[in-house]
Amino acid sequence: RQALKEAQCKRAILVGHNAFFDLGFINAAVERCKMKRNPFHPFSTFDTVSLCGLAYGQTVLARAAKAAGMDWNHNDAHSAIYDAEQTATLFCNVVNLWNTHAPNLVKHISMEEDSGT
């Protein structure tokens, strides 16, 4: 809650691989703990399954990481910390990929609109 306040943020958006699944557990825990206010947005997420499918053509975490040029350790995989760190790195890679290519995409779309195609 303190981090949200310092960032002047009203609700955090969950980033996860199959995030909707995790959000269900988070929402249940918030209810079970009788928290007054859930720090996460109740339904919005950034799901790296969908993002990686678009960016790399892979939806499986290990395959998406490899497609993004990341190292993948099968021995560490499926631990909460490792998967969360890999998911965070993948999310950053997708955002950076978008930032790199978005100006050209926007320019291309504008050119198509100007030409009437």
Secondary structure, DSSP 8 states (H G I E B T S, - for coil): -HHHHHTT-SSEEEEETTHHHHHHHHHHHHHHTT-SS-SEEEEEEEEHHHHHHHHHS--SHHHHHHHTT----TTTTTSHHHHHHHHHHHHHHHHHHHHHHHHHHHHHHHHHHHHT-
